[in-house]
Amino acid sequence: MLNRAELIGRLGRDPEVRYTTEGKAIANLAMATSEFFRDRDSGQRKEQTEWHRVVLFGKQAEIAGKYLKKGALAYVDGRLRTRKWKNRQGQEQFTTELVGNSLTLLEKKGQGSGVDSSLSEADSIGNREDGFFDFPDMPF
């Protein structure tokens, strides 16, 4: 069976990074994907935006927290996971999120408002010559 999802989208807010008691980083992202179409009746161009929850772990979470900002364009590859919990009123709640296996920053340093342009040479591990970033898949 296959459970795979890929997103290319922009961050709706800065990544929220927290650490477990063991020191493992976890980053939560809100990513927006948009599609454009022509309204059948009016002929006007319209946009439909979907919001996605994305979770990254370990080194990728640290990279997201360090380099991504609101508005950044990124590619995330992973799997879908639905979690269930009870809220304070005792009602069951559900959320579906993409658990990322790989993260690729899709903007060059300083391009747009969403990528930190203050990267040092030591920070540029994974930085390709064309200014994009590649990070290997991180098993978790």
N, C-alpha and C positions, 0 to 999 in steps of 0.2 A: 504494500500500500504506500501511497505517497501523500505527504503533508508538506507542501512547499508553497511559500508565498514570497513575492518580490514586490518591493515598492520603490518608486522614485518619486520623491516629494520634498516639500519644504517644511521645516520645523515651524510650528505655531508658537513655540516658546522655547526658552533656553532649556537644555536637558536638565533633569533633576537627578543628581547623582547622590547615592548614599552607600554606606559600607556595612557589611555584615560584621558580626563580632569577630569573625576570623580575618577581617580585612579585605574581603572580596567586594569589588565595586559592582553596583547595580545602577543602571541608568534607565530612566523612563523618558520616552520621547513622545511628543504629539506631532504626527506627520499628516500633512494635507496633500491629497492627490486631487487633481482637477481634470475634467474633460470638458471640451467645448463642442457645441452643436448648434445648429440653426433651428430655431423654433418653427414648427411646421406652419402655424397660422400667421405669425407676424414676419417671418423671415429674418428676425433679429438673431444675432449671435448670442448664445447664452453659455453660462459656465455652471457646472455642477461640481461641487467640492465634497469629498468624503474625508472624514477625519479618522485616523488610525492610531491605536496605542501600540507602541513599540517598546520592547524591553531588551536591553543588552547587558551582558555579564562580563566580568573580568576586565581584561586589557581593553577590549572594545568599548566597554562602558567608560573607562578612564579616558580613552581617546575622544569619545563623544563629548564628555564633559569638558575636556580641555580645548577642543578645536571647533565644536559646533556651537552656533548661536541661533537665536530666533531668525528665521528667514533663510537659513542655510539649505542648500539643495544637496540631498544625500540619497544613496541607494542602499537599501537593506534587503538582505536575503535571509530567509529563515522559515519557521514553521508557525502555524496558527495554534493557539492554546486558549481554551475557554476555562475560566476559573469561576467557582461558585463560593459565596460566603453569605452569612446572615448579617443584616444591618442592625443598628441599635434597636429598631422596632421588632426585630426577630423575623423580618421578611427576607426570603432568599433573593440574592442579587447575583447577576452574571456579568462577566466582561470577557470579550474576546480580544486577544492581543497577538501581535507578531513577536515571537521570540527570535531575535536575530542571531544568525550564524556568522554573517559577514557584514561589514560596513564599508562603504566607499564614499568618500567625500567627492562631490562632483563639481566643485568650484576651485579655481586657482586661488592661491594666496592673495588676499586683498580684493578678490573679485566679489562684488555684491556685498551685502551687509552681514551675511551669515557665517563667514568663516574667519576665524581669528587670524589676522595678518601679522601677528607678532611672534611667529614661529622662529625659534632659534635653530641653528644648524644641528644641534643635538636632538631637537624635536622632530627633525625631518626624516626620521626612519620611516620607510614605506612611501616616501614622497618620490614620485616618478619625475622624470625630466620635464614632462609637459605640465607640471604643477599640480596634477591630481594625486590622490592618495590611494594606495592599495594596502589593505591589511589582511593578513591570512585568516582563514577560518579558525575560530577558537572553539574547541570542543568544551562542552560544559554539561 
